[in-house]
């Protein structure tokens, strides 16, 4: 086998392996579930807390700074708050909603600081006395 043929076979097998890996990666992604909706019977205070958390998190997400904790984005935690509220677990729902709201506000602060972030020059050393 000459060098040209060997190169062509290697390139072809690499492209095939990459295509197969990409298809496998697509197959691993589970379809997204429908968005969890807040029921009408939910306590007004809990509903207000969840709506405030949603607004703060949406703004942070739009700025590209949605926070993650416990290996989940804040929007997933917000869905947990909605599920808790729908199940009548108001204290749990409020706790999660407040955490998501705080994360959203801090994400926005982080986005603002990132606009002007950059290296800080070290202060000049004082001149040596001779």
Secondary structure, DSSP 8 states (H G I E B T S, - for coil): --HHHHHHHHHHHHHHHHHHHHHHHHHHS----------TTS-HHHHHHHHHHHHHHHHHHHHT---EETTEEHHHHHHHHHHHHHTT-HHHHHHHHHHHHHHHHHHHHHHHHHHT--------------
